[in-house]
Amino acid sequence: MLEIELVRKVLDGQKDSYGDIVQIYNNKLSRYINRFIATKEDVEDILQNVFIKAYQNLNSFDKDQSFNSWIYRIAHNESVNYLKKHKKIGISFFELDIISPQLFSKEKSDSHTLTQELKKEMELNLDKLGAKYKEILILNYFEDLSYEEISEILKIPISTVGTRIRRAKEKLKDIINKSEK
């Protein structure tokens, strides 16, 4: 709710309040972007673009929505644009789990029960996953976002979030098992 109040202040003419928003999200978004982009300079450039775009589009922010999801969505878009521009990933417009998601996925986030050791193992092998699976695990386990927030950020149904998380965990488990052999 603090972010919503800061947004209101900025829109009411107290432009300095935007610095507080930047301070709240700088480390979070930097960490998130850094999981996809290797160089510090590029991360900083993307982060700067995120804050500029967020500021420029503050009027379009729906105050009934989550500011967290909104700004992560901007960070997501800027990261994807960077990766596309630098040909680091191929984005498929028609991915199977979007066209035919498992309806009404009941899977719940178990990030609270994931041990630190498993998180470290996950982090070591994350780069071996495809972009859509890597990103969903980062958002869920490392950024601690809910399925609903991830759904808003990635613009996919909640059932697809559950499906991708399940598939990503299966793929990661296979990768870890193969590396232990």
HELIX and SHEET records of a PDB file:
HELIX    1   1 LEU A    2  LEU A   11  1                                  10    
HELIX    2   2 LYS A   15  SER A   17  5                                   3    
HELIX    3   3 TYR A   18  ASN A   34  1                                  17    
HELIX    4   4 LYS A   40  GLN A   56  1                                  17    
HELIX    5   5 LEU A   58  SER A   60  5                                   3    
HELIX    6   6 PHE A   67  LYS A   85  1                                  19    
HELIX    7   7 LEU A   96  ILE A   99  1                                   4    
HELIX    8   8 GLN A  116  ASN A  125  1                                  10    
HELIX    9   9 LEU A  126  LYS A  128  5                                   3    
HELIX   10  10 ALA A  131  LEU A  137  1                                   7    
HELIX   11  11 ILE A  138  PHE A  142  3                                   5    
HELIX   12  12 TYR A  147  LEU A  154  1                                   8    
HELIX   13  13 ILE A  158  GLU A  180  1                                  23    
END                                                                             
